């Protein structure tokens, strides 16, 4: 695909995004996903990629199906985000069974997560972001603390997370372990640009990724899978070159992280309805 064709597509993407950003389309999740596709594919701080072949496939994830299918080969990409972080906390949605809650994302787009995080590759109708209350509370502590060290919605080092668990199905997207709302996928940290990458990419930030894994474990995270051999505290597992897998089980370390959390709703307003729900408050207020 040549540069002229890409520029034409980028103009088409801009027109579509303008239309899809109007209020009349804001509630249509399918159209929002089309807009996000054009944003992630063609817009990099106002510029278009010169060659679509700069994108290369990353290894599939046999343990939890990858869900982060593209890694950039040798090109530095900076994504220009469409939406600003919202000022209000979205309404809390409960799953019909299994005691899971929908982890909050922006009303305008499921790609915008709390504490200036990004939810990458969201499924339709937000069905992939259901989480156990104790896991969500500990993960909220991770997001808030990470954002204190790395503020900014457009920061290269912001935390990007993917699949958690499905709203109704125990198994989805090929995952073997994302069954009960306790496990989360997230991308390694970058030192520049945005988007997916493997630990072999030149924009991969090993030092910050190690800091992230240390924080995950500090908040009670276990079963940490990631393939960078120079990272401490993670287990090598097929398909985890391009993302980190972590679980927050219902144990004393996770509950301690939840109880120790002092929410900063000025920094992370999207978390309010989730952290103040009866399910999560019962953990935060418990003594044992």
Backbone bond lengths (Angstrom), bond angles and torsions (degrees), N, CA, C in turn:
res aa  C-N    CA-C-N  psi(-1)  N-CA   C-N-CA  omega(-1)  CA-C   N-CA-C  phi
1 X - - - 1.459 - - 1.525 108.49 -
2 X 1.365 117.93 121.89 1.449 119.59 -174.52 1.518 111.69 -85.01
3 X 1.332 114.71 173.55 1.464 121.24 -176.08 1.523 111.62 -63.93
4 X 1.328 117.34 -38.75 1.464 120.82 -179.24 1.514 111.11 -61.84
5 X 1.349 116.06 -42.86 1.468 120.00 179.78 1.524 110.65 -66.68
6 X 1.343 117.22 -39.84 1.462 120.72 179.15 1.517 111.15 -63.75
7 X 1.336 116.55 -39.60 1.465 119.00 178.97 1.527 110.86 -63.49
8 X 1.345 116.75 -40.01 1.456 120.02 176.70 1.524 110.83 -61.39
9 X 1.339 115.78 -43.94 1.458 119.54 178.87 1.521 111.49 -64.06
10 X 1.336 116.78 -37.50 1.459 119.34 -179.59 1.518 110.86 -65.84
11 X 1.346 117.36 -36.90 1.466 120.85 176.33 1.516 110.08 -64.52
12 X 1.336 116.64 -43.36 1.462 120.71 176.27 1.513 110.60 -60.11
13 X 1.345 116.24 -41.78 1.460 119.97 177.78 1.507 111.97 -61.41
14 X 1.340 117.18 -40.48 1.466 121.05 179.59 1.524 110.58 -63.62
15 X 1.327 116.84 -42.33 1.465 120.40 178.74 1.526 110.39 -62.65
16 X 1.345 116.13 -45.47 1.462 119.60 -179.99 1.517 111.32 -62.43
17 X 1.332 117.27 -43.74 1.464 120.38 -179.19 1.521 111.28 -63.55
18 X 1.343 117.08 -36.42 1.464 120.30 177.85 1.514 110.52 -63.04
19 X 1.335 115.81 -44.42 1.466 120.23 178.19 1.514 111.86 -65.73
20 X 1.328 115.89 -44.53 1.452 119.96 -174.38 1.519 112.63 -74.35
21 X 1.315 117.88 -13.14 1.459 120.79 178.22 1.520 112.27 -85.64
22 X 1.334 117.78 -7.87 1.463 120.12 179.39 1.510 109.96 -70.72
23 X 1.325 116.46 156.44 1.466 121.86 -176.02 1.514 112.00 -62.82
24 X 1.335 116.53 -30.03 1.450 119.06 -176.72 1.514 112.35 -66.68
25 X 1.349 117.36 -20.27 1.454 121.03 -179.45 1.512 112.37 -107.94
26 X 1.333 118.65 -1.57 1.466 121.31 -168.30 1.509 113.39 -62.79
27 X 1.333 117.62 -26.52 1.459 119.43 -175.96 1.519 113.46 -90.69
28 X 1.316 116.94 -3.85 1.463 119.86 -175.57 1.514 109.15 -91.74
29 X 1.344 116.82 104.85 1.465 121.32 -174.13 1.513 112.45 -64.32
30 X 1.331 118.27 -34.95 1.458 121.08 -179.38 1.529 110.17 -63.50
31 X 1.324 116.50 -44.03 1.450 119.46 179.46 1.513 111.58 -67.30
32 X 1.333 116.85 -36.33 1.458 119.60 176.14 1.521 111.04 -61.44
33 X 1.330 117.28 -38.93 1.459 120.59 179.52 1.527 110.69 -66.81
34 X 1.371 117.76 -34.70 1.457 120.46 175.48 1.522 109.35 -63.90
35 X 1.331 116.65 -43.77 1.454 120.22 178.75 1.532 110.78 -60.71
36 X 1.339 116.48 -45.97 1.460 119.61 -179.42 1.518 111.77 -62.84
37 X 1.352 116.15 -34.32 1.467 119.41 178.11 1.521 110.38 -60.99
38 X 1.352 116.39 -48.02 1.453 118.56 -179.89 1.516 111.25 -65.36
39 X 1.337 117.19 -36.37 1.466 119.53 179.39 1.518 111.15 -62.49
40 X 1.341 116.64 -46.68 1.459 120.67 -176.54 1.520 112.44 -73.42
41 X 1.354 117.16 -27.59 1.454 120.15 -172.92 1.522 112.91 -89.02
42 X 1.320 117.50 -41.38 1.457 119.24 -168.93 1.526 115.80 -113.70
43 X 1.330 117.60 -16.30 1.447 118.10 -173.56 1.512 110.99 -110.47
44 X 1.322 116.25 117.67 1.458 122.48 176.98 1.525 107.18 -129.57
45 X 1.345 115.76 86.77 1.461 122.59 -175.83 1.532 111.12 51.67
46 X 1.339 114.60 48.23 1.456 120.40 174.86 1.512 114.74 84.60
47 X 1.320 119.48 -0.09 1.459 121.75 -178.87 1.523 109.51 -117.55
48 X 1.333 115.46 159.30 1.460 119.89 177.79 1.510 108.60 -107.70
49 X 1.323 116.18 152.14 1.461 120.15 175.61 1.525 109.16 -64.46
50 X 1.305 116.89 141.55 1.451 120.64 -178.82 1.522 111.40 -78.18
51 X 1.307 117.29 -22.97 1.452 119.86 -175.56 1.513 109.18 -149.98
52 X 1.315 116.51 117.41 1.461 120.13 -177.95 1.526 110.75 -64.48
53 X 1.334 117.33 -18.01 1.457 120.31 179.24 1.523 112.62 -74.40
54 X 1.352 117.15 -2.34 1.458 119.62 174.81 1.524 111.25 -69.88
55 X 1.335 116.62 -13.21 1.450 120.18 176.10 1.529 109.28 -89.40
56 X 1.344 116.59 133.25 1.458 120.19 178.16 1.505 109.97 -129.08
57 X 1.287 116.74 150.62 1.453 121.60 -179.51 1.524 111.71 -71.30
58 X 1.329 115.39 136.56 1.460 121.09 173.15 1.520 108.56 -91.97
59 X 1.329 118.58 163.01 1.464 120.59 -179.85 1.519 111.59 -61.20
60 X 1.331 116.91 144.36 1.459 119.57 175.06 1.517 109.05 -71.94
61 X 1.335 114.93 156.35 1.460 120.62 -177.04 1.517 109.02 -103.98
62 X 1.323 117.82 106.38 1.453 121.04 -178.67 1.512 111.80 -73.09
63 X 1.328 117.44 -23.32 1.461 119.78 -178.39 1.509 111.18 -85.40
64 X 1.355 117.80 -40.16 1.463 118.86 179.09 1.523 110.80 -142.01
65 X 1.324 116.37 27.88 1.450 125.15 165.10 1.513 115.41 65.91
66 X 1.314 117.86 21.61 1.452 118.87 170.51 1.506 115.36 72.18
67 X 1.324 117.34 -68.47 1.455 126.00 -176.81 1.516 113.39 46.59
68 X 1.292 117.41 15.00 1.452 122.61 176.97 1.524 106.16 -136.89
69 X 1.345 117.88 66.38 1.456 121.83 -159.66 1.513 116.29 -70.92
70 X 1.335 118.76 -18.65 1.448 119.27 -175.36 1.512 111.58 -112.78
71 X 1.294 115.93 136.11 1.461 120.90 170.59 1.517 107.04 -127.16
72 X 1.312 117.23 144.89 1.447 120.77 -178.34 1.522 109.20 -86.91
73 X 1.337 116.08 136.43 1.452 120.67 -173.37 1.523 111.93 -76.03
74 X 1.318 118.37 -76.07 1.456 120.19 -175.36 1.521 111.46 -134.50
75 X 1.294 116.23 28.16 1.460 121.47 -174.35 1.516 109.42 -121.33
76 X 1.311 117.46 138.38 1.452 122.20 -179.40 1.516 109.02 -89.99
77 X 1.322 115.92 122.19 1.458 121.26 -175.38 1.520 109.26 -116.15
78 X 1.335 117.51 134.47 1.456 122.39 172.99 1.514 107.55 -124.01
79 X 1.319 116.73 113.56 1.452 120.85 -177.00 1.520 110.66 -83.81
80 X 1.301 116.39 135.79 1.457 121.59 176.70 1.515 108.19 -95.25
81 X 1.315 118.02 105.83 1.453 121.67 -176.44 1.529 110.59 -69.83
82 X 1.308 115.74 146.51 1.453 122.21 -177.47 1.529 111.35 -85.50
83 X 1.313 116.25 -44.53 1.456 121.14 -170.46 1.516 111.71 -102.94
84 X 1.293 115.70 144.94 1.455 121.23 171.87 1.526 108.69 -88.76
85 X 1.337 117.61 153.94 1.466 119.58 177.67 1.517 111.01 -57.82
86 X 1.329 118.58 138.81 1.466 121.72 -177.57 1.517 111.37 -74.63
87 X 1.311 115.42 160.84 1.454 121.05 -180.00 1.526 112.28 -96.98
88 X 1.312 117.65 -12.71 1.458 120.94 -175.94 1.521 110.88 -116.37
89 X 1.313 114.86 153.08 1.462 120.43 176.58 1.521 109.61 -83.02
90 X 1.345 118.19 130.65 1.463 119.71 179.98 1.523 111.07 -69.28
91 X 1.330 117.66 155.16 1.467 120.44 178.18 1.523 111.12 -59.19
92 X 1.317 116.05 145.66 1.459 120.57 179.36 1.522 109.80 -78.10
93 X 1.338 116.41 132.96 1.460 121.88 176.84 1.517 108.77 -118.85
94 X 1.324 116.05 130.88 1.461 121.53 179.47 1.520 110.02 -102.89
95 X 1.321 116.10 141.62 1.456 120.04 174.25 1.516 110.55 -69.20
96 X 1.335 117.62 155.56 1.462 120.46 -177.55 1.522 113.62 -71.75
97 X 1.317 117.11 -14.08 1.468 120.02 -179.13 1.522 109.02 -156.79
98 X 1.303 117.53 174.50 1.465 125.61 174.84 1.523 113.34 68.78
99 X 1.330 119.01 2.74 1.445 121.76 174.33 1.515 115.08 69.90
100 X 1.330 118.31 24.04 1.456 121.74 -178.03 1.530 111.41 -92.29
101 X 1.324 115.97 150.71 1.449 123.33 176.05 1.522 109.26 -116.56
102 X 1.316 116.05 150.01 1.461 119.30 175.06 1.522 108.72 -74.49
103 X 1.340 115.91 124.24 1.458 118.96 177.34 1.522 107.75 -74.18
104 X 1.334 117.61 134.69 1.471 119.81 -168.21 1.515 113.93 -68.87
105 X 1.327 114.57 137.73 1.455 123.65 167.08 1.522 106.80 -135.36
106 X 1.324 116.55 168.23 1.461 120.90 -175.01 1.517 111.30 -61.19
107 X 1.319 115.74 143.79 1.459 121.23 176.96 1.524 109.73 -59.24
108 X 1.338 116.58 -36.58 1.458 120.90 -176.33 1.522 112.99 -72.76
109 X 1.331 117.34 -31.17 1.465 120.38 -176.84 1.518 110.19 -160.93
110 X 1.327 116.26 132.08 1.463 121.12 178.27 1.522 111.99 -70.18
111 X 1.329 118.27 -6.69 1.460 121.10 179.05 1.524 112.37 -80.52
112 X 1.328 117.76 -12.60 1.461 122.30 -178.50 1.521 108.70 -102.63
113 X 1.337 116.46 114.54 1.453 121.61 -176.80 1.512 112.89 -102.28
114 X 1.343 117.45 176.69 1.460 121.05 -179.04 1.521 113.19 -69.76
115 X 1.321 115.73 157.97 1.469 122.48 177.32 1.522 111.14 56.64
116 X 1.335 116.04 39.46 1.467 122.58 177.86 1.525 112.73 60.18
117 X 1.324 116.27 28.86 1.467 120.63 175.20 1.521 109.91 -89.46
118 X 1.327 115.44 169.93 1.464 120.89 176.84 1.522 109.78 -120.54
119 X 1.317 116.10 135.03 1.462 121.63 172.02 1.527 107.19 -99.24
120 X 1.339 116.28 106.53 1.459 119.23 -175.11 1.529 111.30 -88.24
121 X 1.328 115.07 148.10 1.466 123.48 178.47 1.528 113.17 51.36
122 X 1.339 119.19 49.81 1.470 119.34 -179.60 1.524 111.43 -65.81
123 X 1.332 115.83 141.20 1.459 120.68 176.21 1.527 110.03 -77.94
124 X 1.330 115.87 162.43 1.454 120.14 178.65 1.520 112.31 -60.35
125 X 1.320 115.66 144.33 1.467 122.72 178.51 1.528 112.82 59.68
126 X 1.339 117.61 19.11 1.465 123.59 173.47 1.536 112.75 60.49
127 X 1.314 117.30 30.32 1.458 120.31 -174.10 1.520 113.48 -77.12
128 X 1.350 117.54 -8.27 1.465 120.95 -175.40 1.527 113.32 -98.33
129 X 1.334 118.84 7.08 1.463 121.36 -172.84 1.526 112.21 -120.34
130 X 1.334 116.68 35.52 1.469 120.77 178.24 1.526 109.16 -93.85
131 X 1.330 114.39 138.32 1.454 119.82 -166.32 1.514 110.49 -142.08
132 X 1.331 117.16 148.79 1.461 121.34 174.51 1.525 109.00 -70.28
133 X 1.338 119.22 145.34 1.473 120.59 -177.15 1.520 113.73 -55.07
134 X 1.343 117.89 -44.00 1.464 119.60 -178.88 1.530 111.32 -66.97
135 X 1.325 116.84 -37.41 1.458 120.84 178.54 1.524 110.64 -66.95
136 X 1.330 116.13 -45.59 1.455 120.03 -179.96 1.517 112.55 -61.90
137 X 1.328 116.55 -36.41 1.461 120.45 179.77 1.535 110.46 -67.52
138 X 1.325 116.79 -46.37 1.466 120.08 178.15 1.526 111.33 -64.65
139 X 1.321 117.09 -39.65 1.460 120.74 178.64 1.525 110.68 -66.24
140 X 1.338 117.05 -36.31 1.464 120.52 175.13 1.523 110.75 -60.63
141 X 1.336 116.48 -38.99 1.465 120.20 177.30 1.523 110.63 -63.30
142 X 1.330 117.04 -39.17 1.460 121.27 176.68 1.524 110.34 -62.76
143 X 1.338 116.47 -49.00 1.458 120.67 -176.80 1.526 111.61 -61.55
144 X 1.320 116.53 -43.37 1.459 119.34 -178.07 1.526 111.14 -66.14
145 X 1.325 116.73 -44.81 1.460 119.62 -178.98 1.526 111.22 -67.82
146 X 1.334 116.95 -37.37 1.460 119.67 178.42 1.522 110.89 -65.56
147 X 1.328 116.58 -39.81 1.453 120.57 -179.59 1.530 111.79 -67.20
148 X 1.327 117.38 -29.62 1.460 120.43 175.62 1.525 110.66 -64.03
149 X 1.335 116.13 -37.05 1.465 120.65 -179.77 1.522 112.22 -84.71
150 X 1.331 116.44 -26.30 1.465 121.07 -176.27 1.522 109.50 -136.88
151 X 1.330 117.72 74.36 1.464 120.10 -178.52 1.523 111.89 -77.61
152 X 1.333 115.05 159.72 1.455 119.84 175.26 1.507 112.96 111.12
153 X 1.332 115.89 121.55 1.458 121.20 -178.23 1.520 111.68 -64.74
154 X 1.322 117.07 -27.76 1.463 121.41 -179.16 1.522 112.99 -99.50
155 X 1.332 118.31 8.16 1.458 120.64 -178.89 1.521 110.91 -66.89
156 X 1.331 116.60 140.07 1.463 120.70 177.10 1.522 110.54 -62.34
157 X 1.337 116.88 -30.48 1.462 120.07 -175.29 1.521 113.53 -89.90
158 X 1.309 118.36 6.35 1.464 118.72 179.85 1.520 110.36 -63.74
159 X 1.313 115.46 156.34 1.467 120.47 -175.62 1.529 109.48 -86.16
160 X 1.333 115.14 129.51 1.468 121.63 178.28 1.522 108.54 -118.53
161 X 1.330 116.52 124.72 1.464 121.64 -176.93 1.516 109.79 -123.37
162 X 1.350 114.57 156.52 1.462 120.20 -175.78 1.517 112.64 -121.60
163 X 1.339 116.10 -127.17 1.461 120.91 -175.06 1.529 111.93 -63.92
164 X 1.334 114.66 141.11 1.465 121.36 169.98 1.531 106.34 -114.35
165 X 1.327 118.07 -90.67 1.466 121.46 173.44 1.518 109.31 -141.53
166 X 1.328 115.04 160.49 1.455 121.63 -178.10 1.527 110.89 -80.71
167 X 1.297 115.66 151.75 1.464 121.10 -177.97 1.521 112.81 -60.83
168 X 1.335 116.74 -39.58 1.465 119.94 -176.04 1.522 113.83 -126.35
169 X 1.329 117.92 -25.05 1.456 120.84 -173.43 1.533 110.97 -96.23
170 X 1.327 116.78 136.63 1.462 120.41 177.00 1.517 111.38 -70.00
171 X 1.329 117.36 -35.13 1.459 121.77 -179.41 1.521 108.77 -121.90
172 X 1.325 116.43 133.56 1.463 120.19 179.35 1.518 108.95 -155.76
173 X 1.331 115.95 155.67 1.464 123.04 179.28 1.531 112.59 51.25
174 X 1.333 117.16 26.97 1.448 120.34 177.63 1.512 115.18 79.45
175 X 1.331 118.43 3.50 1.460 121.22 -177.96 1.522 111.22 -70.30
176 X 1.314 115.35 141.39 1.464 120.79 175.37 1.521 112.09 -101.16
177 X 1.327 116.93 -22.35 1.461 119.62 -173.15 1.522 114.15 -119.47
178 X 1.339 118.66 -6.18 1.464 120.86 179.18 1.531 109.46 -89.52
179 X 1.301 116.17 59.42 1.461 120.08 -170.60 1.521 114.20 -104.95
180 X 1.325 117.76 -29.07 1.465 119.97 -172.34 1.505 114.76 -123.16
181 X 1.319 117.84 19.90 1.458 121.09 176.25 1.510 114.50 77.46
182 X 1.335 118.32 18.34 1.459 120.42 -176.43 1.529 113.92 -110.80
183 X 1.319 118.33 -7.50 1.468 121.04 -175.96 1.528 110.67 -120.65
184 X 1.327 115.19 144.25 1.462 122.54 -173.94 1.522 108.88 -135.80
185 X 1.331 116.46 142.58 1.454 122.30 171.20 1.522 109.14 -101.52
186 X 1.322 117.48 145.14 1.456 121.55 174.47 1.524 109.69 -149.97
187 X 1.313 115.05 157.71 1.450 120.08 -177.60 1.521 111.50 -83.40
188 X 1.339 117.32 152.21 1.461 119.73 168.11 1.525 109.41 -60.61
189 X 1.314 116.21 161.81 1.456 120.98 -177.08 1.526 110.17 -86.44
190 X 1.313 114.99 143.67 1.463 122.28 178.02 1.523 109.73 -101.18
191 X 1.321 116.43 158.88 1.465 120.42 171.45 1.521 111.87 -104.28
192 X 1.318 117.28 -6.33 1.456 121.95 175.31 1.514 108.87 -162.62
193 X 1.324 116.51 154.81 1.457 120.90 175.97 1.504 113.66 74.81
194 X 1.317 115.81 -159.12 1.454 122.23 -178.86 1.506 110.70 -154.70
195 X 1.325 116.65 167.26 1.449 120.97 178.40 1.510 113.23 100.51
196 X 1.335 117.13 178.60 1.460 121.77 -176.16 1.514 112.63 -72.55
197 X 1.325 115.07 157.79 1.461 121.40 177.39 1.521 108.98 -166.10
198 X 1.321 116.63 163.67 1.452 121.61 172.48 1.532 108.73 -103.33
199 X 1.336 115.99 172.04 1.455 118.97 -179.39 1.532 112.13 -70.68
200 X 1.330 117.45 -6.97 1.460 120.90 177.61 1.531 112.82 -90.32
201 X 1.325 117.08 -8.76 1.456 120.98 -175.59 1.529 110.90 -73.67
202 X 1.329 117.04 146.87 1.469 120.25 -176.01 1.523 113.07 -67.51
203 X 1.342 117.84 -18.58 1.461 120.62 177.83 1.529 112.86 -91.52
204 X 1.299 116.86 1.70 1.467 120.95 178.58 1.524 110.07 -69.88
205 X 1.338 116.05 131.24 1.461 122.19 179.96 1.530 108.42 -104.55
206 X 1.319 115.75 96.85 1.468 120.72 -176.62 1.536 111.24 -66.12
207 X 1.309 116.76 -40.62 1.463 120.05 -177.29 1.526 111.18 -62.63
208 X 1.329 116.52 -46.64 1.470 119.23 -179.92 1.527 111.09 -70.75
209 X 1.312 117.38 -34.45 1.468 119.16 177.18 1.522 110.35 -63.64
210 X 1.328 116.90 -39.44 1.462 120.13 174.92 1.522 110.66 -62.76
211 X 1.323 117.76 -40.18 1.460 121.32 177.15 1.526 110.91 -62.31
212 X 1.332 116.61 -39.59 1.456 120.24 178.26 1.526 110.99 -63.97
213 X 1.319 117.22 -46.63 1.464 120.43 -179.70 1.528 110.39 -63.76
214 X 1.321 117.38 -38.24 1.467 119.87 175.38 1.525 111.03 -60.98
215 X 1.330 116.67 -41.22 1.466 120.94 179.57 1.523 111.16 -66.96
216 X 1.325 117.12 -41.48 1.468 120.59 178.11 1.522 110.61 -58.20
217 X 1.305 116.61 -44.67 1.460 120.91 -179.04 1.534 110.83 -70.92
218 X 1.317 116.78 -35.46 1.466 120.75 177.34 1.530 111.16 -60.96
219 X 1.339 116.59 -34.39 1.461 121.44 -179.95 1.531 112.52 -88.94
220 X 1.318 116.94 11.97 1.458 120.81 175.56 1.505 115.61 100.33
221 X 1.336 118.12 5.70 1.454 121.14 -178.92 1.522 112.58 -66.56
222 X 1.322 115.96 138.73 1.463 122.50 177.69 1.533 108.26 -133.64
223 X 1.344 115.57 178.12 1.466 121.43 179.95 1.524 110.96 51.25
224 X 1.337 116.83 45.27 1.456 121.58 -179.43 1.525 108.93 -79.18
225 X 1.319 116.32 120.99 1.461 122.59 -178.57 1.525 109.16 -117.36
226 X 1.329 116.63 127.20 1.458 122.68 175.89 1.523 107.19 -169.43
227 X 1.321 116.66 142.85 1.458 120.17 -165.41 1.520 116.47 -97.57
228 X 1.333 118.56 -0.93 1.460 118.65 177.82 1.529 108.87 -66.28
229 X 1.334 118.77 115.79 1.471 120.61 -176.10 1.526 113.41 -67.76
230 X 1.334 117.72 -14.20 1.458 120.80 -179.78 1.528 112.87 -93.75
231 X 1.316 116.42 2.21 1.467 121.21 178.13 1.525 109.30 -93.56
232 X 1.317 116.51 133.00 1.460 121.94 176.54 1.525 110.42 -91.69
233 X 1.333 115.37 143.46 1.458 119.94 174.17 1.507 115.05 90.15
234 X 1.324 118.05 8.71 1.461 121.84 178.78 1.522 109.69 -127.30
235 X 1.322 115.94 150.86 1.461 122.80 179.77 1.519 110.24 -103.32
236 X 1.313 116.52 135.28 1.461 121.51 175.53 1.521 109.54 -68.62
237 X 1.347 115.65 132.75 1.461 120.46 -179.46 1.516 108.85 -150.06
238 X 1.320 116.52 139.03 1.464 121.39 -175.96 1.523 111.46 -51.88
239 X 1.335 116.45 131.34 1.451 121.11 175.36 1.507 115.80 88.25
240 X 1.334 118.33 2.04 1.458 120.37 -175.99 1.526 112.50 -107.06
241 X 1.340 116.57 37.87 1.455 120.69 171.92 1.530 110.96 -74.62
242 X 1.328 116.82 -29.28 1.462 120.43 -170.64 1.531 113.92 -113.82
243 X 1.305 118.45 5.57 1.461 119.13 174.80 1.524 110.98 -159.70
244 X 1.318 113.98 158.19 1.466 123.63 178.74 1.520 108.00 -102.58
245 X 1.308 115.75 137.18 1.465 122.36 175.53 1.530 107.92 -113.60
246 X 1.342 116.67 132.75 1.466 120.27 179.91 1.521 108.90 -144.94
247 X 1.332 116.40 148.43 1.456 121.98 177.15 1.534 109.97 -122.93
248 X 1.316 115.76 142.79 1.461 122.47 174.04 1.532 107.03 -117.52
249 X 1.324 115.70 96.23 1.462 121.12 -176.93 1.526 110.49 -78.81
250 X 1.312 115.48 166.81 1.462 121.39 -178.45 1.533 109.66 -82.55
251 X 1.347 116.17 70.63 1.460 120.39 -177.74 1.523 109.91 -126.67
252 X 1.319 116.63 -179.30 1.451 121.07 -172.55 1.525 111.62 -65.79
253 X 1.324 119.07 -35.80 1.458 121.08 -178.99 1.527 111.94 -66.32
254 X 1.321 116.22 -41.42 1.465 120.54 178.10 1.527 110.11 -68.14
255 X 1.312 117.08 -42.67 1.473 119.75 179.00 1.526 110.99 -65.06
256 X 1.327 117.34 -36.64 1.462 120.41 176.91 1.533 110.49 -62.94
257 X 1.334 116.22 -42.54 1.463 119.78 178.31 1.520 111.25 -61.65
258 X 1.326 115.82 -36.65 1.460 120.61 178.84 1.527 110.75 -69.48
259 X 1.319 116.29 -45.49 1.463 119.82 -179.68 1.531 111.90 -65.79
260 X 1.324 117.04 -32.41 1.464 120.97 -178.32 1.528 112.78 -79.35
261 X 1.312 116.54 -12.30 1.461 120.31 -177.49 1.532 110.91 -67.81
262 X 1.312 116.01 127.14 1.460 122.16 171.76 1.526 107.15 -111.98
263 X 1.329 117.07 96.15 1.469 119.32 -172.65 1.525 112.48 -60.46
264 X 1.315 115.23 136.29 1.454 122.66 173.62 1.525 106.86 -108.40
265 X 1.332 115.44 94.16 1.458 119.37 -175.16 1.527 112.53 -78.35
266 X 1.313 117.82 -8.93 1.458 119.45 169.36 1.525 109.84 -75.36
267 X 1.327 116.25 -38.27 1.459 121.28 178.16 1.527 111.55 -78.80
268 X 1.335 116.72 -40.14 1.470 122.16 -173.68 1.525 110.52 -129.73
269 X 1.331 118.63 65.12 1.475 120.07 -176.11 1.521 113.87 -62.92
270 X 1.323 116.80 -26.34 1.461 120.45 -177.77 1.529 112.51 -63.95
271 X 1.333 117.45 -20.70 1.467 121.61 -176.38 1.525 113.33 -81.66
272 X 1.323 118.15 -9.94 1.461 120.35 -168.28 1.532 112.78 -56.80
273 X 1.315 118.10 -57.90 1.464 120.40 -175.76 1.521 112.25 -62.64
274 X 1.330 116.63 -32.40 1.464 119.80 178.73 1.525 110.73 -70.19
275 X 1.334 117.10 -51.59 1.466 120.00 -175.54 1.527 112.98 -71.67
276 X 1.330 116.98 -22.26 1.462 120.01 179.09 1.527 112.33 -95.88
277 X 1.329 117.69 6.63 1.465 120.78 176.34 1.522 110.16 -68.39
278 X 1.317 116.70 157.56 1.463 120.74 -179.74 1.525 111.24 -59.44
279 X 1.336 115.90 -38.94 1.458 119.92 -176.60 1.529 111.57 -64.37
280 X 1.322 116.76 -42.20 1.457 120.16 -177.06 1.537 110.67 -82.11
281 X 1.336 117.13 -36.44 1.466 119.03 179.75 1.516 111.10 -64.20
282 X 1.315 118.00 -31.31 1.457 120.21 178.91 1.529 111.18 -63.37
283 X 1.330 116.66 -30.03 1.471 120.39 176.33 1.526 110.20 -80.41
284 X 1.315 116.35 -45.62 1.462 120.28 -177.51 1.521 112.12 -63.05
285 X 1.336 117.19 -31.48 1.459 120.94 -175.84 1.525 112.76 -94.25
286 X 1.336 117.24 -4.95 1.451 119.90 -176.71 1.526 110.91 -73.28
287 X 1.315 116.57 155.28 1.469 121.90 -178.89 1.528 111.57 -98.11
288 X 1.290 117.91 -20.74 1.458 120.98 -176.66 1.509 110.28 -129.90
